[in-house]
Amino acid sequence: MITGGQSYVSAPPAFSADGRLLLVCSGRAVSVFSTATAMLVSELEGHEGDVTAVVVVPPPAAATATAAAKLASYCWTAGLDGVLIYWDFMAAEAVRKVQVGLPVHSMVIPNICRTSRGAEVSTPFAFISVEDTSKPASEAKALRGQMRIYDLTKGRQVGNLLAETRKPEKIVASSSGEFLGTTNKRKIHIWSIPTKDFKPDKIRKIKLRHTKNLTTLAFHPSERTVAGGDETGRILIWRGFGNTKFSENSAKSKVDEGRDGIRGNDDADTCTTWHWHSSGVRFLKFSSDGAYLFSGGLEGVIVVWQLDTGKRRYKPRLGSPLLFFVDSPDSSISCVSCTNNQVYLLKMPNMEVMRSIAGIKLPIASASLGGSDRVVYGFDYTNRIVAVPTEDYCIQFYNLLENTEVSELQVCERNFQPVDDITMYISLVSLSIDGNLMCTVDVKLPEEELGGLITLKFWNHGSSAGNYFLSTVIYEPHSDAGVSAVAFRPGRNMAVSSSFGGNFKVWVQSLSSQSSNERNHAGWRCQSIGSYKKKPMTSAAFSADGSVLAVAAENVITLWDPDNNALVGVIAETLSPVTNLSFVGNSVFLMSLCQSSRPQVAVWNVSNLSMQWSYSIYAEAACCSPNGNEFAVLALMSCSDDGTSTEQDGAILLFDAESPNPVASWSVKKAKGGSISFVKGDISLDANANTSSDRETMLLVYVNGSHEYVIFDPRKSEDLVVSRNTDKKIQAEEPAPIGYASIYGELSKLESKKEVLDVPFVPSDRPWETIFSGSSHALPPLTKLCSAFLSSLLEKRPVANE
């Protein structure tokens, strides 16, 4: 099977020592991207759980140039599987593993030295934040978070627990490795780590208190200054922390009274407060010289604070709330991670966006505003692309096989601000089976019960997959009623939209073919309107040949002639309103799905207007094969709405339309909010595929509630195993400019003025001198070479006339 759709923003990324590569946590793997091209270079696969931390350990300062170059390509990773892995990320090979036994949520590795045989030796120690799963999660006061120290050389825990908290906290280390810190409610805990001759019992700790819950912190690179951000958007700067307890002669140090902004007996000199963010601060980061502080949050703006004066400047319009900010070792490149599963590479110090690494867009809150729990994905069967609505009123087209973004289409011309309330959302996306047509429905919510608007838009396919241009805009297509479904007629430029207002409309395109210059003149118009007893129309579907249109009027399925808009049949009532209708391939069967308190999956025989069979199961989604008798149902194992989920909370059931017995089944995770669809198979993925088979290869896609997906062949007993490394278009690393070239650009290269002329093949007295001087593909045939070479070895003598 093929997996994809992992989050790139679940944990902070890390730059390689030379800044040419960016290591990004992506599910159970670490994806290595080139900072020069933003293309995937390799992947580190070895964890059995999600990767939560990646740390590139810089080589020791005393190491030679050869040793430093050798150690620059190694990193440590931690995951929820309770394993720490040491990698050679250039070769994508695991070197060693350290078993922790508990889920690791955060990890830092300071640069620590120990004295061995009279010499200081750099020894890696990992400070990790783990979750003690032996304690019950139901107890509100259970201390499930622990901070531990692991000797990575010996692979075992050393010392006692540094701290215990109610949940695992994120650990932040200073650039020198001298200080570690965590936030815990209204306190910042700071530990002083002896970087030379390290011993766990020499670690000392202080607390800094605040009036609000703290969300993040950062250490100054050279001074005893720490910055903390709280949930209200305030930033606090503590200067001179630990001068009493962390100083070598702490007995002589005294706490001054009247220290500005310091609460109680907190060990710090002064505390300054800044405020710009309107909500919680997500990240804080000092610049490498310590002159500036970067902050970010829900607004999608990077704020740059001048530490001495408090003046600020901004990097706006990143389009999504910010999560992490990481800079490269040479500070020429930085990256910022956003909640829309996108990582921007910034050129410092101007913070110009150079490139971006885009994953599949993550679920948005507005998907549940339409009064229905149905997911609004659109699937392109032919091109194997999924269309995902985004928060900023766009549609992202994502290639499922290559696990890459194809394009992004702006549906609503409207500025998006993450801090604003939701006033507009995309409620529906539908694509034709060949991907040439697309329809979207966007809803503008009313303000104080005034000003609501529903817009139906038709889009035509452009020059490449995932490229669409707007054809027709229809305001209020069904008066003030919402659109429940849109379906395209196979092989024809015709579509149907059903409405909760009690009718459906058949739309046709004015021109069947358009040139590139006339594409804007091809619009859509309403051909006919139909209704059935003024009941809400909840779903619609065309048959495979397009001759029959099925429309669900609540719990009654009606059959229509789409050309004449004539009612040709009515199927018996279902248990509850139908939310999904689909014809099963070229067969006479029709599948219906009901998702209310009385759920039902039913198969109907259209030829005799009777039910073939039915099940009473809770189903999140269903899809039918376009050219076979199979259809698949995504069933929920539990119908509870309390938000709890099990390890396997759903199942995919594959049916043959004629039989109620499932052909196959698969257990899946995060089924709530997920979707399934058939897509056209790629025969190049399977070396054993039979190209002469009369049945088209077909794959099944499952997208879970977190937008992670898996693709597999449902007709095979064994899964089609395709490595993610071979499936994706992995590009070899290209060297990025460093040092002088990264600032001023490449120097002009001095080219030799000597011209080398191509020597054509001309037989001569000494042909071996010129025979191999040309290009290898331009060499003459061997027969000419041999005859010319052998004849040149013979001495020619004049023949005397007798």
NORFEN-V84197 format. One record per residue. PHI is phi in radians with two decimals (999 if undefined). BURIAL is # if it has 24 or more other C-alpha atoms within 12 Angstrom, else .. Layout:
BEGIN
PHI,BURIAL
PHI,BURIAL
END
This chain:
BEGIN
999,#
-2.00,#
-1.98,#
-3.06,#
1.39,#
-1.23,#
-1.35,#
-1.67,#
-2.18,#
-1.34,#
-2.63,#
-1.12,#
-1.36,#
-2.55,#
-1.53,#
-1.24,#
-1.10,#
-1.65,#
1.34,#
-1.50,#
-2.21,#
-2.16,#
-1.72,#
-2.10,#
-1.24,#
-2.40,#
1.18,#
-1.58,#
-2.31,#
-2.08,#
-1.61,#
-1.85,#
-1.97,#
-1.46,#
-1.28,#
-1.37,#
-2.08,#
1.08,#
-1.71,#
-1.24,#
-1.76,#
-2.81,#
-2.40,#
-1.83,#
-2.04,#
-3.07,#
-1.44,#
-1.69,.
-2.30,#
-1.08,#
-1.39,#
-1.95,#
-2.73,#
-2.37,#
-2.25,#
-1.58,#
-1.44,#
-1.21,#
-1.14,#
-1.02,#
-1.12,.
-1.48,.
-1.27,.
-1.24,.
-1.08,.
-1.17,.
-1.17,.
-1.14,.
-1.14,.
-1.25,.
-1.45,#
-1.24,#
-1.85,#
-2.09,#
-2.62,#
-1.97,#
-2.24,#
-2.28,#
-2.54,#
-1.25,#
-1.42,#
1.33,#
-2.24,#
-1.85,#
-2.15,#
-1.73,#
-2.08,#
-1.71,#
-1.32,#
-1.29,#
-1.65,.
0.98,#
-2.21,.
-1.44,#
-1.60,.
-2.72,.
-2.26,#
-2.14,#
-1.49,#
-1.75,#
1.61,.
-2.29,#
-1.03,#
-1.75,#
-1.79,#
-2.75,#
-2.70,#
-2.32,#
-2.28,#
-1.21,#
-1.47,#
-2.03,#
-2.03,#
-2.23,.
-1.49,.
-2.29,.
1.00,.
1.41,.
-2.19,.
-1.43,.
-2.11,.
-1.22,#
-2.16,#
-1.35,#
-2.09,#
-1.80,#
-1.77,#
-2.12,#
-1.93,#
-2.04,#
-1.93,#
-1.41,#
-1.32,.
-1.30,.
-1.57,.
-1.17,.
-1.31,.
-1.25,.
-1.36,.
-1.18,.
-1.77,.
-1.22,.
-1.53,#
-1.59,#
-1.66,#
-2.38,#
-1.93,#
-2.18,#
-2.06,#
-2.16,#
-1.43,#
-1.30,#
-1.27,.
-1.61,.
1.23,.
-2.56,.
-1.34,#
-2.21,#
1.22,.
-1.64,.
-1.18,.
-1.27,#
-2.82,#
-2.25,#
-2.30,#
-1.26,#
-2.53,#
-1.08,#
-1.86,#
-1.33,#
-1.74,#
-2.10,#
-2.01,#
-1.26,#
-1.13,#
-1.45,#
1.40,#
-1.40,#
-2.26,#
-2.16,#
-2.62,#
-2.45,#
-1.82,#
-2.49,#
1.01,#
-1.74,.
-2.28,#
-1.95,#
-1.74,#
-2.17,#
-1.98,#
-1.67,#
-1.82,#
-1.24,#
-1.30,#
-1.97,#
0.91,.
-1.17,#
-2.47,.
-1.03,#
-1.33,.
-1.63,.
-1.30,#
-2.09,#
-2.39,#
-2.33,#
-2.22,#
-2.09,#
-1.87,#
-2.51,#
-1.58,.
-2.15,.
-1.18,#
-1.58,#
-2.00,#
-2.79,#
-2.66,#
-2.70,#
-1.81,#
-1.20,#
-1.21,#
-2.31,.
-1.95,#
-1.47,#
-2.29,#
-2.27,#
-1.97,#
-2.29,#
-2.01,#
-1.98,#
-1.30,#
-1.63,#
1.75,#
-1.44,#
-2.09,#
-1.98,#
-2.01,#
-1.65,#
-1.87,#
1.19,#
-1.28,#
1.27,#
-1.16,#
-1.56,#
-1.49,#
-1.55,#
-1.31,.
-1.18,.
-1.98,.
-1.21,.
-1.17,.
-1.55,.
-1.43,.
-2.19,.
-1.49,.
-1.34,.
-1.47,.
1.32,.
-1.39,.
-1.16,.
1.31,#
-1.57,#
-1.64,.
1.04,.
-1.76,.
-1.03,#
-1.48,#
-2.77,#
-1.46,#
-2.44,#
-2.41,#
-1.94,#
-2.04,.
-2.07,#
-2.59,#
-2.37,#
-1.18,#
-1.54,#
-2.48,#
-1.00,#
-1.38,#
-1.56,#
-2.56,#
-2.37,#
-2.70,#
-1.44,#
-1.23,#
-1.11,#
-1.60,.
1.36,#
-1.47,.
-2.28,#
-2.22,#
-1.71,#
-2.42,#
-2.73,#
-2.88,#
-1.17,#
-1.24,#
1.30,#
-2.22,#
-1.55,#
-1.78,#
-1.88,#
-1.73,#
-1.46,.
-1.14,#
-1.31,.
-1.86,.
1.41,.
-1.24,.
-2.41,.
-2.39,.
-2.33,#
-2.10,#
-1.61,.
1.04,.
-1.48,#
1.44,#
-2.80,#
-0.98,#
-1.71,#
-2.11,#
-2.36,#
-2.37,#
-2.31,#
-1.95,#
-1.38,#
-1.02,#
-1.61,#
1.08,#
-1.50,#
-2.30,#
-2.32,#
-2.40,#
-2.24,#
-1.74,#
-2.01,#
-1.23,#
-1.49,#
1.11,#
-2.31,#
-2.05,#
-1.71,#
-1.67,#
-1.92,#
-1.57,#
-1.59,#
-1.62,.
-1.39,.
1.03,#
-1.37,.
-1.27,#
-1.49,.
-2.61,#
-2.44,#
-1.92,#
-1.93,#
-1.72,#
-1.19,#
-1.12,#
-1.44,#
-1.02,#
-2.06,#
-1.22,.
-1.27,#
-1.18,#
-1.79,.
-1.53,#
-1.43,#
1.38,.
-2.53,.
-1.58,#
-1.23,#
-1.41,#
-1.84,#
-1.07,#
-2.12,#
-2.01,#
-1.66,#
-1.08,#
-1.29,#
-1.61,#
0.98,#
-2.17,#
-1.91,#
-1.82,#
-2.03,#
-1.17,#
-2.05,#
-1.15,#
-1.61,#
1.07,#
-2.07,#
-2.15,#
-1.65,#
-1.73,#
-2.13,#
-1.34,#
-1.28,#
-1.32,#
-1.62,#
0.98,#
-2.43,#
-1.31,#
-1.58,#
-2.87,#
-2.40,#
-2.01,#
-1.44,#
-1.57,#
-1.99,#
-1.39,.
-2.65,.
-1.19,.
-1.97,#
-2.14,.
-1.04,#
-1.44,.
-1.34,.
-1.23,.
-1.26,#
-2.04,#
-2.67,#
-2.73,#
-1.62,#
-1.64,#
-2.75,#
-2.35,#
-2.38,#
-2.13,#
-1.24,#
-1.15,#
-1.60,#
1.34,#
-1.45,#
-2.27,#
-2.51,#
-2.31,#
-2.22,#
-2.23,#
-2.03,#
-2.12,#
-1.72,#
-1.28,#
-1.25,.
-1.86,.
0.94,.
1.13,.
-2.35,.
1.59,.
-1.21,.
-2.63,#
-2.02,#
-2.17,#
-1.82,#
-2.21,#
-1.84,#
-2.21,#
-1.82,#
-1.28,#
-1.63,.
-1.44,.
-2.48,.
-1.11,#
1.40,#
-1.93,#
-2.28,#
-2.21,#
-1.26,#
-1.86,#
-2.53,#
-2.05,#
-2.17,#
-1.51,.
0.84,#
-1.12,#
-2.23,#
1.02,.
-1.72,.
-1.54,#
-1.37,#
-1.57,#
-1.61,#
-2.82,#
-2.38,#
-2.38,#
-1.78,#
-1.44,#
-1.08,#
1.34,.
-2.35,#
-1.49,#
-2.43,#
-2.49,#
-2.26,#
-2.14,#
-1.85,#
-2.34,#
-1.24,#
-1.37,#
1.90,#
-2.60,#
-2.31,#
-2.22,#
-1.77,#
-1.94,#
-2.26,#
-1.51,#
-1.12,.
-2.06,.
-1.38,.
-2.47,.
-2.36,.
-1.48,.
-1.13,.
-1.44,.
-1.94,.
-1.17,#
-1.33,.
-1.57,.
-1.62,#
-1.90,#
-1.90,#
-2.39,#
-1.42,.
-1.59,.
-2.75,.
-2.27,#
-2.33,#
-2.69,#
-2.47,#
0.94,.
1.00,.
-1.47,#
-1.06,#
-1.59,#
-1.79,#
-2.86,#
-2.68,#
-2.80,#
-1.73,#
-1.27,#
-1.09,#
-1.58,.
1.38,#
-1.46,#
-2.20,#
-1.99,#
-1.84,#
-2.25,#
-1.61,#
-1.75,#
1.01,#
-1.77,#
-2.06,#
-1.75,#
-1.94,#
-2.01,#
-2.31,#
-1.57,.
-1.18,#
-1.30,#
-1.79,.
0.93,#
-1.96,.
-1.30,.
-1.93,.
-3.07,#
-2.32,#
-1.68,#
-0.97,#
-1.27,.
-1.67,#
-1.21,#
-2.64,#
-1.01,#
-1.41,#
-1.89,#
-2.62,#
-2.17,#
-2.82,#
-1.38,#
-1.53,#
0.96,#
-1.63,#
-1.43,#
-1.66,#
-1.78,#
-2.21,#
-1.78,#
-2.17,#
-2.30,#
-2.02,#
-2.14,#
-1.57,#
-1.17,.
-2.03,.
-1.26,#
-2.81,#
-2.01,#
-2.26,#
-2.08,#
-2.02,#
-1.65,#
-1.23,#
-1.18,.
-2.03,.
0.94,.
-2.32,.
-1.44,#
-1.44,#
-2.95,#
-2.71,#
-2.29,#
-1.78,.
-2.33,#
-1.39,#
-2.11,#
-1.50,#
-2.81,#
-2.68,#
-2.63,#
-2.10,#
-1.22,#
-1.32,#
-2.40,#
-2.49,#
-1.77,#
-1.67,#
-2.57,#
-2.12,#
-2.23,#
-1.66,#
-1.73,#
-1.59,#
-1.29,#
-2.44,.
-1.76,#
-1.24,.
-1.97,.
-1.47,.
1.54,.
-1.39,.
-2.43,.
-1.75,.
-1.09,.
-2.10,.
-1.81,#
-2.81,#
-2.60,#
-1.75,#
-1.93,#
-1.81,#
-2.05,#
-1.64,#
-1.01,#
-1.44,#
-2.20,.
-1.37,.
-1.45,.
-1.09,.
-1.30,.
-2.74,.
-2.60,.
-2.44,#
-1.45,.
-2.36,#
-1.86,#
0.93,#
-1.26,#
-1.13,#
1.47,#
-1.61,#
-2.70,#
-2.37,#
-2.86,#
-1.49,#
-2.32,#
-1.18,#
-1.32,#
-1.88,#
-1.19,.
-1.24,.
-1.35,#
-2.14,#
-1.20,.
-1.63,.
-1.18,.
-1.65,.
-1.21,.
-1.58,.
-1.15,.
-1.39,.
-1.75,.
-1.18,.
-1.13,#
-2.53,#
-2.09,#
-1.99,#
-1.92,#
-2.07,#
-1.92,#
-1.51,#
-1.15,#
-1.72,#
1.23,#
-1.40,#
-2.41,#
-2.43,#
-2.10,#
-2.62,#
-1.63,#
-1.28,#
-1.55,#
-1.87,.
-1.26,.
-1.85,.
-1.19,.
-1.35,#
-1.55,.
-2.26,#
-1.13,.
-1.11,#
-1.21,#
-1.49,.
-1.33,#
-1.45,#
-1.45,.
-1.46,#
-1.79,.
-1.14,.
-1.16,.
-1.87,.
-1.11,.
-1.60,.
-1.16,.
-2.31,.
1.06,.
-1.04,.
-1.17,.
-1.21,.
-1.75,.
-1.86,.
1.62,.
-1.28,.
-1.28,.
-1.17,.
-1.52,.
-1.44,.
-1.74,.
-1.19,.
-1.51,.
-1.26,.
-1.63,.
-1.91,.
-1.59,.
-1.26,.
-1.73,.
-1.25,.
-1.40,.
-2.33,.
-1.03,.
-2.40,.
-1.21,.
-2.22,.
-1.22,#
-1.19,.
-1.35,.
-2.08,.
-1.14,#
-1.92,.
-1.51,.
-1.58,.
-1.22,.
-1.15,.
-1.36,.
-1.80,.
-1.20,.
-1.26,.
-1.11,.
-1.14,.
-1.09,.
-1.26,.
-1.12,.
-1.13,.
-1.12,.
-1.19,#
-1.18,.
-1.19,.
-1.18,.
-1.25,.
-1.39,.
-1.48,.
-1.46,.
-1.57,.
-2.05,.
-1.20,.
-1.64,.
-1.39,.
-1.38,.
-1.62,.
END
